[in-house]
Amino acid sequence: MLLEIDKMVMHSLTTDRLVLRPLVSQDLDDLAFLLAQPILMQYITGHPLAYDQVRDGLREQISQHEQVGFGFCAVILKANGTFIGRGGLKPGSSPDGITGELSWLLSTAYWGRGLATELGRASIEYGITNLRLARIFATAYRANHASVRVMQKLGMCL
C-alpha cells in the first residue's frame, strides 16, 4: 500500500537521550539479535524471528520509509551511539487519513529507564506537528504491563 502524504522524509529525531533514525541495511545484525530474543518477542509474534525473516522485514521497512517518508526507526543511545532497539511510527491509513502506529522494542538492558516513553513522546510530537497524522495509536496485550504503563504515561486511552 502506498500512502499519499506530502513527502517530508524523516531524517532523524533527537531526544535528551536518544536518536531515532531511519533503519538501514547495516542495522540487520543488531536488529536480528534483538528480534531473536524470546523475552522481547513474546508480545509481538509470540516467538523469536529467524535471521531471514528479519532481513525480509527490514527490507520492507526501509522501502516503506523511502516511499512514505516515515516508519520504524533504529533507536540509538545518544551518549555512545549504541543501537538499543527499534521504534517509532508505522504508517497506515484510515478513512480519515494517514495514521501512525506507535511502537517500541528496546533491549532488556535499557528497560525501566523511561526510554520508551521518551521515544513515544518524540514520535507523537513529530507525527502531529510534521506529518499531521489523522490518528496515532498503540496496541499492547493487557499482560504486557510495562507497555500498557508507557501508553498511560503518554496519555493514551484503552
C-alpha positions in Angstrom: 0.0 0.0 0.0 1.4 3.4 -1.0 0.2 6.2 1.2 -0.2 9.7 -0.2 1.3 12.3 2.1 3.2 15.5 1.5 6.6 13.8 1.3 8.5 15.0 4.3 11.2 12.4 4.8 12.2 12.0 8.4 16.0 12.0 8.7 16.2 11.6 12.5 14.6 12.7 15.7 16.7 13.6 18.7 15.6 13.5 22.4 17.6 14.1 25.5 19.0 10.6 25.4 18.1 9.1 22.1 18.4 9.4 18.4 15.7 7.8 16.2 16.9 7.5 12.6 15.5 5.5 9.7 16.6 1.9 9.6 19.3 1.0 7.1 20.6 -2.4 5.8 23.6 -2.1 8.2 21.2 -2.5 11.1 20.4 -6.1 10.1 22.7 -7.9 12.6 21.7 -5.6 15.5 18.0 -6.0 14.7 18.3 -9.7 14.2 19.9 -10.1 17.6 17.1 -8.1 19.1 14.3 -10.0 17.4 15.8 -13.4 18.2 15.2 -12.8 21.9 12.1 -14.7 23.2 11.5 -12.2 26.1 11.3 -9.4 23.6 9.1 -11.2 21.1 6.6 -12.8 23.5 4.0 -10.0 22.9 4.9 -9.3 19.3 5.0 -12.6 17.4 5.0 -15.0 20.3 8.3 -16.4 19.1 11.8 -15.2 18.1 12.3 -14.4 14.4 14.9 -16.1 12.2 17.6 -14.1 10.5 16.0 -14.3 7.0 12.6 -13.1 8.4 14.3 -10.1 10.0 16.2 -9.4 6.7 13.0 -9.5 4.7 11.2 -7.4 7.2 14.0 -4.8 7.3 13.9 -4.6 3.5 10.2 -3.8 3.7 10.6 -1.3 6.5 13.4 0.5 4.6 11.3 0.6 1.4 8.2 1.8 3.3 10.3 4.6 4.8 11.6 5.6 1.4 8.1 5.6 -0.2 6.1 7.2 2.6 8.6 9.3 4.4 8.4 7.8 7.8 8.4 4.4 9.5 10.1 2.4 12.2 13.5 3.7 13.2 16.7 2.5 14.8 16.8 3.6 18.4 20.3 4.8 19.2 21.6 5.7 22.6 22.8 9.3 22.2 25.6 9.0 24.8 27.6 6.3 23.0 25.9 5.6 19.6 24.7 2.1 20.7 21.8 0.5 18.8 19.4 -0.3 21.6 16.1 -1.1 19.7 13.6 -0.3 17.1 10.6 2.0 17.4 8.6 5.0 16.1 5.6 5.3 13.9 4.4 2.6 11.5 2.4 4.2 8.6 -1.2 3.1 8.0 -4.3 4.6 6.6 -7.9 5.1 7.7 -10.9 6.8 6.1 -9.8 9.9 8.0 -6.3 9.9 6.5 -2.8 8.7 7.3 -2.3 7.1 10.7 0.8 6.1 12.7 1.0 3.1 15.0 3.4 3.9 17.8 5.8 1.1 18.7 8.9 0.5 20.8 11.1 -2.5 21.2 14.2 -2.0 23.4 16.9 -4.3 24.6 16.2 -5.5 28.1 19.4 -3.8 29.4 17.5 -0.5 28.7 14.1 -1.3 30.3 12.8 0.7 33.2 14.7 3.9 32.3 11.8 5.8 30.7 13.3 5.5 27.2 10.2 4.0 25.7 8.2 6.9 27.0 10.8 9.4 25.7 10.7 7.7 22.3 6.9 7.8 22.3 6.7 11.5 23.2 9.1 12.4 20.4 7.3 10.2 17.9 3.9 11.6 18.8 5.0 15.2 18.6 6.6 14.5 15.2 3.5 12.7 13.9 1.2 15.5 14.9 3.4 18.5 14.1 5.3 17.4 11.0 3.2 14.6 9.5 -0.2 15.9 10.6 -1.4 12.3 11.1 -5.1 11.7 11.4 -4.6 9.3 14.3 -1.7 8.0 16.4 -2.3 4.8 18.3 -0.5 2.0 20.1 -1.6 -1.6 20.9 -0.5 -3.9 23.7 -1.6 -7.1 25.4 -3.0 -6.3 28.8 -0.5 -8.8 30.2 2.3 -6.6 28.9 2.1 -4.3 31.9 5.2 -2.3 31.0 3.9 -1.3 27.6 0.5 -0.5 29.0 2.1 1.8 31.5 4.1 3.6 28.8 0.9 4.1 26.9 -0.7 5.6 30.0 2.2 7.9 30.6 1.8 9.1 27.0 -1.8 9.9 27.7 -3.2 7.2 25.5 -6.6 5.6 26.4 -7.6 2.0 26.4 
